[in-house]
Amino acid sequence: MGADHLPCNKLTFAEATVPAGRMPSSGNVIENRRGSAKIYLLVLAVASILITAAIWHFHGNTQLLVNEKDAQWIRFPEPFQLRIHHARKIKTSFRTIVKAPVIRRTTVLTFRSVGEATVFLDQKELVATPSSLTKAIGERQRVDLTPFLTPGSHVLRIDVSNTTGHPLLIAWSESPGLFTGESWEVSKDGYHWLFAVAAEKNRRLNISQTFPRLGPSIRSLAPFYISVFFLFFFWSLRKDKNAEGTSLIKPVNARSVRWFVMLAWLFMAINNFWKLPVDMGMDFKGHMQYISYVAQYGRIPLATDGWQMFQQPLYYLLAAGLYNLSHIFFNDDVSIRVIKLISVLCGMLQVEIAYRAVKLLYPRRESIQIFGVVLAGFMPMNLYMSQSIGNEPLAALLTSLAILAAIRMALTDNAATRERLLLLGFLLGLALLAKVSAILIFPPLLLFISFEVLASSGTIRVRAKLAASSVTVALLTAFLASGWYYIHNYMEMGHFFIGGWDIARKIVWWQDPGYRTLRQLYFFGESLFYPVFSSLYGFWDSIYSSLWADGYLSAYNRPPWNYPLMITGMWLALFPSAGILVGIGAALRMAAGKLRRILLMSAGSVLLYLSAILYIFITVPFLSSAKASYALGLLPCFALLAAAGFDVLTKNRYLEAASQALFACWAIGSYLCCFAL
């Protein structure tokens, strides 16, 4: 995994593609960077405004709990569970003692609840909030307690009933210094009372502590990682020269590494074929129900016909055909395992796509190409998602192909040819026919193509017209490829798309924690020590644990992974994570050009997907709602950004050697982690 140290190989893509004598002056570069800084600050300002507005919106329309005054949101102190809860009314009583002074003062109780609430003072009902079937936090309610408070002590009780989550309460009154907190008592039956717990205090699931601990894992694997590190460190420092001044060790080329990674995938598929549980994967039963339906009846079901039948049909049509074919020769168990090979093939092809994308941007940088292809090939998200049944790997493959097609268009002299636009639109349509979340890649790719057209030669009017026609052709092609399915949905159910949590499906359920807090939006660190189901602690732990490890244990099946490697890999993954972040920063600072625009498109795509996952995280406050695998189709973007980051981190010879060695430790550990024992 060595770097080329020849001067010609240190050219950036932008430098390599500018004709001789046309290189930008240092003054122009400085001006470009200043302009980039202004744009960056503007983007930050707009993003801050949008995030603030979104939080304000979420606060009033979802279960994002924000403490007010000195009062805390509180709940019954029951442990969280993995199982799904079906809709049923859950009631919790909250009570405290109110001490009224001898001199009467105006006492107004303000409260909010998640669920219907009824206020009692000394067993007398004072007010009841209206019934609601929504999951949103109730509006602020005010109750004037003054007429009912006589000098002395009174029992204030608030009963909260919720059908789709934990009953939650926050209440305060300035006059007697009354604020909800852990001094309040709670009860499920009105007879047995316990102290309440603050809603923001999430307790670790018991199953998370049944896996190997970080300390023992590091001690047991230290000799392995140290050996790998020094092997690659000294191997990369292959600058000892013989008498002729040539390198004693021939550098490895990216093409060979690409084939090596794909061969490793093949070995993994053979090894894991029988060792992994046949029902491994998120919503396995729902996906198999869909496949069986299509295989048996030869038609696409309605979204209301089953648990996963709201999904788009392309994967299930392919899987059903393979299922029927394999059933001629094998039993049901083997046929299901054969279907999984679709996902394996999609994951392997992602390696090829990432290789081609990085090679296009860094044609003379073998070492940077290697970084990109190894990152995409051994990213745990790609490895474990490709071992189960589901439409995510196929949708990701088609999304990646669309990204690669857009990059190829940008790197040609005449980007907006009809053939290229038709191909891009067709790939986008197929991706949308595999999973509706592929719609997220439309804005960054179409904007990217528009900017590339606008940057070409010609008058503004001609370029604007060409950009508009290019976007139109791509969108029309995508519509022709996938629109029939969404029109069919509208004709049958009155909606183009029905989501998994849509009440129109009449499948009402919820999962712990059932709410979100502000702390869950910024806290990070649990996944470094207890990655399994660390999503309970916050958004960033959700993303990190499902990006760099099987944080959801392939939907609770506890597959036979190498867990010490997975635990230690969470710390090693900080390095490729840093590479991606540095790559984003490098894109913002570099001079204007195609490389910068492609990297900014990649960064924008990642940001857009993260924003969408954050939206799901807040609006669907379930333990398994936010997963990095939703962004599996952005593997080429991750590879490109990491390549740009490693380009910055490998300027120094010894830093380059250390980076390659550390990266090798992560890559080998990630691969072996998902090589079933």
C-alpha positions in Angstrom: 0.0 0.0 0.0 2.8 2.3 -0.8 2.8 5.8 -2.2 4.5 6.9 -5.4 7.1 9.5 -4.7 7.9 10.6 -8.2 7.2 14.3 -8.8 4.7 13.6 -11.6 2.7 11.4 -9.2 2.2 14.2 -6.7 0.1 16.3 -9.2 -3.4 16.8 -8.1 -6.2 16.1 -10.5 -6.8 19.8 -11.1 -3.1 20.3 -11.9 -2.9 17.2 -14.2 -5.9 18.4 -16.3 -4.9 22.0 -16.8 -2.9 22.6 -20.1 0.7 23.7 -19.9 1.0 27.4 -19.4 -2.5 27.8 -18.1 -1.9 27.0 -14.4 -3.6 29.4 -12.0 -1.4 32.0 -10.3 -0.9 32.0 -6.6 -3.0 35.1 -6.4 -5.9 33.4 -8.1 -5.6 30.5 -5.8 -5.7 32.8 -2.8 -8.8 34.5 -4.2 -10.5 31.2 -4.9 -9.8 30.1 -1.3 -11.1 33.3 0.1 -14.2 32.9 -2.0 -14.5 29.3 -0.8 -14.3 30.6 2.8 -17.1 33.1 2.2 -19.2 30.4 0.6 -18.4 28.0 3.5 -19.4 30.6 6.1 -22.6 31.4 4.2 -23.5 27.6 4.1 -22.8 27.4 7.8 -25.1 30.4 8.5 -27.9 28.9 6.4 -27.4 25.5 7.9 -27.5 26.9 11.4 -30.8 28.8 10.7 -32.3 25.6 9.1 -31.2 23.4 12.0 -32.6 25.9 14.6 -35.9 26.1 12.7 -36.0 22.4 12.4 -35.4 21.9 16.1 -38.1 24.4 16.9 -40.5 22.6 14.5 -39.6 19.2 15.9 -40.1 20.5 19.5 -43.7 21.3 18.8 -44.5 18.4 16.5 -42.6 15.4 17.7 -41.3 13.7 20.8 -38.2 15.8 21.1 -38.1 16.6 24.8 -36.7 19.9 25.9 -36.5 20.7 29.6 -38.0 24.0 30.6 -37.3 26.3 33.6 -35.9 24.0 36.3 -38.3 21.2 35.4 -37.3 17.9 33.8 -39.2 15.5 31.6 -39.8 12.4 33.7 -41.0 8.8 33.2 -41.5 5.5 35.0 -38.1 3.9 35.8 -38.6 0.8 33.7 -35.7 -0.6 31.6 -35.7 -0.3 27.8 -36.2 -3.4 25.7 -35.5 -4.5 22.2 -38.9 -5.9 21.4 -41.5 -4.1 19.4 -44.5 -2.8 21.3 -47.9 -2.9 19.7 -50.4 -0.2 20.3 -52.0 -0.4 23.8 -52.8 2.2 26.4 -50.1 2.6 29.1 -50.9 4.7 32.1 -48.5 6.3 34.6 -49.4 8.3 37.6 -47.0 11.1 38.7 -47.4 12.7 42.1 -45.7 15.1 44.5 -46.6 17.1 47.7 -47.5 20.8 47.3 -47.1 22.9 50.4 -49.3 25.9 50.3 -48.3 28.9 52.5 -50.5 30.6 55.0 -50.7 33.7 52.9 -52.5 32.7 49.7 -50.5 33.3 46.5 -51.4 32.8 42.9 -50.3 29.4 42.0 -50.5 28.4 38.3 -49.4 24.9 37.2 -48.0 24.7 33.7 -47.4 21.2 32.2 -46.9 19.3 29.0 -47.3 15.6 28.5 -46.8 12.9 25.9 -50.2 11.3 26.0 -53.5 12.3 27.6 -53.2 13.9 31.0 -55.6 14.4 33.9 -54.7 16.6 36.8 -55.9 15.8 40.4 -55.4 17.7 43.6 -56.3 15.7 46.7 -58.2 13.2 44.5 -60.3 15.9 42.9 -60.1 16.1 39.2 -59.2 19.6 38.0 -58.6 19.3 34.2 -58.1 16.7 31.5 -56.3 17.2 28.2 -58.1 16.2 25.0 -57.6 12.7 23.6 -55.0 12.5 20.8 -53.7 9.6 18.7 -50.6 11.5 17.5 -47.1 11.0 18.9 -46.5 14.7 19.3 -45.8 16.4 22.6 -49.0 18.0 23.9 -49.5 21.7 24.0 -48.7 23.6 27.2 -51.6 23.4 29.6 -52.1 25.8 32.5 -54.2 25.1 35.6 -54.9 27.7 38.3 -54.5 25.9 41.6 -55.1 29.0 43.7 -58.8 28.4 44.5 -58.1 24.8 45.6 -55.0 25.4 47.8 -55.6 25.9 51.5 -52.6 26.4 53.9 -50.9 23.0 54.4 -49.9 20.1 52.3 -51.7 18.8 49.3 -51.2 15.8 47.0 -50.8 16.8 43.3 -51.2 13.9 40.9 -51.1 13.9 37.2 -52.2 10.7 35.3 -50.8 10.4 31.8 -51.9 7.7 29.3 -50.1 7.0 26.0 -50.9 4.4 23.3 -47.7 4.6 21.2 -44.9 5.2 23.7 -44.0 5.9 27.3 -46.2 8.3 29.2 -44.0 11.4 29.9 -44.6 14.6 31.9 -43.0 17.9 32.6 -44.6 20.4 35.0 -43.7 23.5 36.9 -45.1 26.3 39.0 -42.9 29.3 40.0 -44.9 30.2 43.1 -44.4 27.2 45.4 -41.2 26.2 43.6 -42.8 23.2 42.0 -40.7 21.4 39.3 -40.8 17.9 38.0 -37.7 15.9 38.7 -36.5 12.6 40.2 -38.0 13.6 43.6 -41.5 13.0 42.1 -43.1 9.6 42.6 -44.5 7.4 39.8 -46.8 4.4 39.7 -48.3 2.1 37.2 -51.1 0.8 39.4 -51.7 3.6 41.9 -50.6 1.4 44.8 -46.8 0.8 44.3 -44.8 4.0 44.0 -41.2 4.5 42.9 -39.1 7.6 42.3 -39.3 8.9 38.8 -36.3 8.9 36.4 -35.3 11.8 34.2 -36.2 11.0 30.6 -32.7 12.0 29.3 -31.1 9.3 31.5 -31.0 6.3 29.1 -29.8 3.1 30.7 -27.6 0.8 28.8 -29.3 -2.3 27.5 -28.3 -5.5 29.3 -27.4 -7.2 26.1 -24.8 -4.5 25.3 -22.8 -5.6 28.3 -22.7 -9.3 27.3 -20.0 -8.7 24.6 -16.3 -8.5 25.1 -15.0 -5.4 26.9 -12.6 -3.0 25.4 -9.8 -3.5 27.8 -9.5 -7.3 27.5 -10.0 -7.1 23.7 -7.1 -4.6 23.3 -4.8 -6.8 25.4 -5.7 -10.0 23.5 -5.3 -8.4 20.1 -2.3 -6.1 20.8 0.3 -8.5 19.4 -1.8 -8.9 16.3 -2.2 -5.2 15.7 1.3 -4.3 16.6 2.6 -6.9 14.1 0.4 -5.6 11.3 1.3 -2.0 12.1 5.1 -2.5 11.9 4.8 -4.8 8.9 3.1 -2.2 6.8 5.0 0.7 8.3 8.4 -0.7 7.3 7.0 -2.1 4.1 5.9 1.4 3.1 9.3 2.8 3.8 10.8 0.9 0.9 13.3 3.6 -0.1 16.4 1.6 0.5 18.2 1.8 -2.8 20.4 -0.7 -4.5 23.5 0.4 -6.5 21.4 1.4 -9.5 19.2 3.6 -7.3 16.0 1.7 -7.8 13.5 0.5 -5.1 14.2 -2.9 -3.7 10.4 -3.6 -3.4 8.1 -3.2 -6.4 5.1 -1.0 -5.5 1.7 -2.6 -5.4 -0.7 -1.1 -7.9 -4.4 -0.3 -7.2 -5.7 -2.6 -9.9 -4.2 -5.6 -8.1 -5.5 -4.4 -4.7 -8.9 -4.1 -6.3 -8.9 -7.7 -7.4 -7.5 -8.8 -4.0 -10.3 -7.1 -2.2 -12.9 -8.7 -4.4 -11.3 -12.1 -4.0 -11.4 -11.5 -0.2 -15.1 -10.9 -0.6 -15.5 -14.2 -2.5 -13.7 -16.1 0.3 -16.0 -14.4 2.8 -19.1 -15.3 0.9 -18.0 -19.0 0.7 -17.1 -19.1 4.4 -20.3 -17.3 5.6 -22.7 -19.1 3.3 -23.5 -21.9 5.8 -22.3 -20.3 9.0 -24.6 -17.3 9.3 -28.2 -17.7 10.5 -30.5 -18.1 7.6 -32.9 -15.4 9.2 -30.1 -12.8 9.7 -31.0 -9.3 8.8 -33.4 -6.5 9.6 -37.0 -7.5 9.1 -36.1 -10.9 7.6 -39.6 -12.3 7.9 -41.2 -9.3 6.3 -38.7 -9.4 3.3 -39.3 -13.2 2.8 -43.1 -12.6 3.0 -42.7 -10.1 0.1 -40.5 -12.4 -1.9 -42.8 -15.4 -1.3 -45.9 -13.3 -2.4 -44.3 -12.3 -5.7 -42.9 -15.8 -6.3 -46.4 -17.4 -5.7 -48.7 -14.9 -7.3 -46.5 -13.2 -9.8 -47.6 -9.7 -9.0 -46.6 -6.8 -6.7 -48.5 -6.6 -3.4 -50.0 -3.4 -2.0 -48.2 -1.6 0.8 -51.0 -2.6 3.2 -50.6 -6.3 2.6 -47.7 -7.0 4.9 -44.9 -5.7 7.2 -42.4 -4.9 4.4 -44.7 -4.7 1.4 -44.5 -0.9 1.3 -41.0 -1.4 -0.1 -40.3 -0.8 -3.8 -40.4 -3.9 -6.0 -37.2 -4.2 -8.0 -35.2 -6.3 -5.5 -38.2 -8.5 -4.7 -38.9 -9.3 -8.4 -35.3 -10.4 -8.9 -35.2 -12.3 -5.6 -38.5 -14.1 -6.4 -37.3 -15.2 -9.8 -34.1 -16.6 -8.2 -36.1 -18.1 -5.4 -38.3 -20.0 -7.9 -35.3 -21.1 -9.9 -33.3 -22.4 -6.9 -36.4 -24.2 -5.6 -36.2 -26.6 -8.5 -32.9 -27.9 -7.2 -32.8 -27.0 -3.4 -34.9 -27.0 -0.3 -36.3 -23.8 1.2 -33.3 -23.2 3.5 -30.7 -23.4 0.7 -32.9 -21.3 -1.6 -33.0 -18.5 0.9 -29.2 -18.6 1.3 -29.0 -18.4 -2.5 -31.1 -15.3 -2.5 -28.6 -13.7 -0.2 -26.0 -13.9 -3.0 -27.7 -11.0 -4.6 -26.7 -8.8 -1.7 -23.1 -10.3 -1.8 -22.8 -9.5 -5.5 -24.0 -6.0 -4.9 -21.4 -5.4 -2.2 -18.6 -6.8 -4.4 -19.6 -4.5 -7.3 -19.5 -1.6 -4.9 -15.7 -2.2 -4.6 -15.3 -2.0 -8.4 -17.4 1.2 -8.6 -15.3 2.9 -5.8 -12.1 1.9 -7.6 -13.2 3.4 -10.8 -14.4 6.6 -9.1 -11.1 7.2 -7.3 -9.1 6.3 -10.3 -10.9 8.9 -12.4 -10.1 11.6 -9.9 -6.6 10.5 -9.0 -5.4 8.8 -12.2 -1.7 9.0 -11.3 -1.9 8.3 -7.6 -1.8 4.6 -7.0 -1.5 4.8 -3.2 -4.5 7.2 -3.0 -6.5 4.8 -5.2 -5.7 2.0 -2.8 -6.9 3.9 0.1 -10.2 4.5 -1.6 -10.9 1.0 -2.8 -9.9 -0.6 0.5 -12.1 1.8 2.4 -15.1 0.9 0.3 -14.3 -2.8 0.2 -13.8 -3.3 4.0 -16.2 -0.8 5.4 -18.2 -2.9 7.9 -21.5 -1.3 6.8 -20.9 -2.8 3.3 -19.7 -6.1 4.7 -22.6 -6.9 7.1 -25.4 -5.4 5.0 -24.3 -7.7 2.1 -24.9 -10.8 4.2 -28.7 -10.6 4.6 -31.9 -10.4 2.6 -33.2 -6.9 1.8 -33.4 -4.3 -0.9 -30.8 -1.9 0.6 -27.7 -3.4 -1.1 -29.4 -3.3 -4.6 -30.6 0.2 -4.1 -27.1 1.2 -2.9 -25.5 -0.4 -6.0 -27.7 1.5 -8.4 -27.2 4.7 -6.5 -23.4 4.2 -6.7 -23.6 3.5 -10.4 -25.5 6.8 -10.8 -22.8 8.6 -8.9 -20.1 7.1 -11.1 -22.0 7.9 -14.2 -22.3 11.6 -13.1 -18.6 11.8 -12.4 -17.8 10.3 -15.8 -20.0 12.9 -17.4 -18.3 15.7 -15.5 -14.8 14.5 -16.7 -15.7 14.5 -20.4 -15.5 17.5 -22.7 -19.1 17.3 -23.7 -20.9 16.2 -20.5 -24.5 16.6 -21.4 -24.8 14.2 -24.3 -28.2 12.6 -24.7 -26.8 9.1 -24.2 -25.1 9.9 -20.9 -28.2 11.7 -19.6 -30.4 8.8 -20.6 -28.0 6.4 -18.7 -27.9 8.6 -15.7 -31.7 9.0 -15.6 -32.2 5.2 -16.1 -29.9 4.4 -13.2 -31.7 6.9 -11.0 -35.0 5.4 -12.0 -33.9 1.9 -11.2 -32.5 3.1 -7.8 -35.9 4.7 -7.1 -37.6 1.5 -8.1 -35.4 -0.4 -5.6 -35.9 1.9 -2.6 -37.6 5.3 -2.3 -34.7 6.7 -0.2 -32.8 6.9 -3.5 -34.7 10.1 -4.2 -32.1 11.8 -1.9 -29.4 11.4 -4.5 -31.4 13.3 -7.1 -30.7 16.9 -5.9 -26.9 16.7 -5.5 -26.4 14.8 -8.7 -28.7 16.9 -10.8 -27.3 20.1 -9.3 -23.8 18.8 -10.0 -24.6 18.1 -13.6 -26.2 21.6 -14.0 -23.1 23.3 -12.6 -20.9 21.3 -14.9 -23.0 22.4 -17.9 -23.0 26.0 -16.7 -19.2 25.9 -16.4 -18.8 24.9 -20.0 -18.2 27.4 -22.9 -21.0 29.4 -24.5 -23.3 32.2 -23.6 -25.1 32.3 -20.3 -28.4 31.8 -22.0 -27.3 28.8 -24.0 -25.7 27.2 -21.0 -28.7 27.8 -18.8 -31.0 26.3 -21.5 -28.7 23.3 -21.9 -28.6 22.8 -18.1 -32.4 22.9 -17.8 -32.8 20.4 -20.7 -30.2 18.1 -19.2 -32.0 17.9 -15.9 -35.3 17.5 -17.7 -34.0 14.5 -19.8 -32.6 12.8 -16.7 -35.8 13.3 -14.7 -38.1 12.1 -17.5 -35.9 9.0 -18.0 -36.0 8.3 -14.3 -39.8 8.7 -14.4 -40.2 6.3 -17.3 -38.2 3.7 -15.4 -39.9 3.9 -12.1 -43.0 6.2 -12.3 -45.4 3.3 -13.2 -45.0 1.9 -9.7 -45.7 5.1 -7.9 -48.7 5.8 -10.2 -50.0 2.3 -9.4 -49.7 3.1 -5.7 -51.7 6.3 -6.2 -54.4 4.6 -8.2 -54.8 1.8 -5.6 -54.3 3.7 -2.3 -54.5 7.4 -3.1 -50.8 8.0 -2.3 -47.7 7.8 -4.5 -45.7 6.4 -1.5 -46.7 4.9 1.8 -43.9 4.6 4.4 -43.3 1.9 6.9 -44.7 4.0 9.8 -47.7 5.4 7.8 -51.0 5.0 9.8 -52.7 4.1 6.5 -51.1 0.7 6.7 -53.0 0.1 10.0 -49.9 -1.5 11.5 -49.4 0.6 14.7 -46.3 -0.2 16.7 -43.5 1.5 18.6 -40.1 0.7 20.1 -38.0 2.1 22.9 -37.0 4.7 23.8 -40.1 6.2 22.1 -38.8 9.8 22.5 -35.7 11.9 21.9 -33.9 14.5 24.0 -31.6 17.3 23.0 -28.7 15.4 24.6 -29.2 12.6 22.0 -28.5 15.1 19.2 -25.0 16.0 20.3 -23.7 13.3 22.7 -21.2 10.8 21.3 -18.9 8.2 22.9 -21.0 5.2 23.9 -20.3 3.4 20.7 -16.5 3.5 21.4 -17.0 1.2 24.4 -20.4 -0.5 23.9 -21.2 -0.3 20.2 -24.0 -2.8 20.2 -27.3 -0.9 20.4 -25.5 2.3 21.4 -28.1 4.0 19.2 -30.1 4.3 22.4 -27.7 7.1 23.5 -27.9 9.4 20.5 -27.8 10.1 16.8 -24.0 10.1 16.4 -23.6 6.8 18.2 -26.3 5.4 15.9 -24.4 6.5 12.8 -20.9 5.5 14.0 -21.9 2.1 15.4 -23.7 1.1 12.2 -21.1 2.6 9.9 -18.0 1.0 11.4 -19.6 -2.0 13.1 -22.7 -4.1 13.1 -24.3 -1.9 15.7 -27.7 -3.5 15.4 -26.3 -7.0 15.3 -28.0 -7.7 12.0 -31.4 -7.1 13.5 -30.8 -8.9 16.8 -29.6 -12.3 15.5 -26.2 -12.0 17.2 -24.3 -13.4 14.2 -21.0 -15.2 14.8 -18.7 -12.2 14.2 -15.4 -11.8 15.9 -16.5 -9.4 18.6 -13.1 -8.5 20.1 -12.1 -7.3 16.6 -15.4 -5.4 16.3 -15.0 -3.6 19.7 -11.4 -2.6 19.0 -12.2 -1.6 15.5 -14.4 1.2 16.8 -11.3 3.0 17.9 -9.3 2.2 14.8 -12.2 3.5 12.7 -11.5 7.0 14.1 -8.7 7.2 11.6 -10.7 6.6 8.4 -13.4 8.8 9.9 -10.8 11.6 10.3 -9.7 11.0 6.7 -13.3 11.6 5.5 -13.6 14.8 7.5 -10.2 16.0 6.4 -11.3 15.3 2.8 -14.3 17.5 3.3 -12.1 20.3 4.6 -9.7 19.9 1.8 -12.5 20.2 -0.7 -13.6 23.5 0.8 -10.0 24.9 0.7 -8.7 23.7 -2.7 -8.8 25.9 -5.8 -11.8 25.9 -8.1 -11.9 23.0 -10.6 -13.6 19.7 -11.4 -11.9 17.9 -8.5 -13.3 20.4 -6.1 -16.8 20.3 -7.6 -16.8 16.5 -7.5 -15.7 16.4 -3.9 -18.2 19.0 -2.9 -20.9 17.0 -4.6 -19.8 14.0 -2.5 -19.7 16.0 0.7 -23.1 17.5 -0.1 -24.6 14.0 -0.7 -23.3 12.8 2.6 -24.7 15.9 4.4 -28.1 15.5 2.7 -28.3 11.8 3.7 -27.2 12.6 7.2 -29.9 15.3 7.5 -32.5 12.8 6.2 -31.4 10.2 8.8 -31.5 12.8 11.5 -35.1 13.7 10.5 -36.0 10.0 10.8 -34.1 9.8 14.1 -36.2 12.6 15.6 -39.6 11.9 14.0 -39.5 8.1 14.5 -37.9 7.9 18.0 -37.2 4.2 17.9 -34.0 2.4 18.8 -33.5 1.0 15.3 -34.7 4.0 13.2 -31.4 5.7 12.4 -28.9 3.6 10.6 -25.8 4.6 8.5 -26.8 1.8 6.1 -29.3 4.2 4.6 -26.3 5.9 3.1 -24.8 2.6 1.7 -25.2 4.0 -1.8 -22.7 6.8 -1.0 -19.7 4.4 -0.8 -18.1 6.1 -3.8 -18.5 9.5 -2.1 -17.0 8.1 1.1 -14.1 6.7 -0.9 -13.5 9.9 -2.7 -13.6 12.0 0.4 -11.3 9.6 2.3 -8.9 9.6 -0.7 -8.8 13.5 -0.5 -8.2 13.3 3.2 -5.4 10.7 2.9 -3.8 12.9 0.2 -3.5 15.6 2.9 -2.3 13.2 5.6 0.4 11.5 3.5 2.5 14.5 2.5 5.3 13.5 4.8 7.1 10.2 4.2 6.9 8.9 7.8 3.4 10.2 8.3 2.4 8.4 5.1 3.9 5.2 6.4 2.2 5.5 9.7 -1.1 6.3 8.0 -0.9 3.3 5.7 0.0 1.0 8.7 -2.8 2.3 10.8 -5.2 2.0 7.9 -4.1 -1.6 7.3 -4.8 -2.4 10.9 -8.3 -1.1 10.5 -9.0 -2.8 7.2 -7.7 -6.2 8.2 -9.6 -6.1 11.5 -12.8 -5.0 9.8 -12.7 -7.8 7.2 -11.8 -10.5 9.8 -14.5 -9.2 12.1 -17.2 -10.1 9.5 -15.5 -13.4 8.5 -17.9 -15.7 10.4 -16.3 -18.0 13.0 
